[in-house]
Amino acid sequence: MAGTSHEGGYRPGYEVAAEQVLELIAQMRLRPGDRMPTENELARQLGTSRTVVREAVKILSALGRVRAHKGRGLYVADDEGMLGTGRWASFFLPTDLDHVYMLFEFRRTQEMETSRLAAHRATPVELRVIEKAADTCRRGFDTGHEDWFNEGDNAFHTAIAVASHNMFLQIAVREARRLQAQSNIIGLSGSIGGHAAKAVEEHQAIYEAIRAGDPETAAQAAAAHIDNTLDDYRRGIQQRLFSQTD
């Protein structure tokens, strides 16, 4: 795996391998502290050399995603790395509305760019994963299964981030969504109703634009999705305030 070319230009093999290792961690459902496959096993699974895997591990170690313990092997890190929740959460107050609104603003930028890049770079397999996630979210809404809706929603945004083929965006999207989950103090997170019906259709619009290879339409559809989610959040806050004054 010497390297690959894509819309953004040449990418060295170790960068591609680092993304593939992150995907493998997710596929294996490994949690922080879990032991990972050895470098030799990773090289075999990724179809590359141990040298490339070693360089990929160095990148992931610098990002705080992997810990290499001499003589003990590789482990999934505890998310306290450069972009981990420990650093982000140190300043984020989930009950501070200014922080929450800034987080929505940040997510809007993230989701637009991941959708734009996914429209350029998504593979057929990645497109199927995005479509399946959107279908899961829709099925959860149609049947009233909140857990399916939540699972599909999270998988949808994660799959688009993976399809962006940018490991920094993947990490940032994951952490921003985790922080937003902490901020849902008014009970909006995952509740079926409110914006959920629109969200299902917005997911479909984003997916169709990515599938069509239309980056700007995908980005604008993602922006509209985040904007509408924020509007729903604001309405929920207003309802909570009004109910407290009754």
C-alpha positions, 0 to 999 in steps of 0.5 A: 500500500504505497498510497492512493489518489483521490479528489484531494490528491495523493494520500500516503499509505500510512494515512489510509491505513490509519483510517482503516484501523479506526474503521476496524476498531469500530467494526470489532466494537472495541472499547477504550482499554480493549486489546487490539490485533497485533501489528502483524495481524493488522497488516494481514487484515489490511493487506499492507506491510507491517512498516505501513501499519507501524507508521499508522499506529504512530499517527493514531498514538499521536491523536490519542486513539491508540496506546502502544505498550512495549511488550504488551501490544496495542490497546484502544486509548481512553479518549484523552488524546489530542482530540479526545473528550477529556480535552474538549469536555474541560471547557464545555458546559452542557448547561450553558446555552451559549456553549450549546449553540456554539456546538451546533455551529461547530457541528454545522461546519463539520457536517457540511464538510463531511457530506461534501467530501463524502460526495467526492470520496464515498465508495459503493460499500460506504454508500450502502452503509449510509443508506442502511443507517438512514433506513434504520432511522426511518424504521425506528421512527415509523415503528416508534422504536426510540433505540432504532431511531437513535442507532440509525441517527448515530450510524448515519452521521458516523458513516458519512464521516467515515466516507469523508476519508478524513480521520480528523473529521471522523474524530471531531464528528464523534466527539461533537456528537458525544458532547451534544448528547450531554447537552440534551438536558431538556430531554430532546435527545433521541425522542421520537417526535418533534423534528424526528419526521423531518430528520428522516427526510433530511437524512434521505436528502443528504444520502441522495446528494452524496450518492449522486456525487453532488458535494454542494447539494450534500453540504447544503442538505447537511446544513439544513439538517443541523439548522432544523435540529437547532430550531427544534432544540430552541423550541424545546427550551421555550416549552420547558421555560413556559411549563415552569412558569405555569 
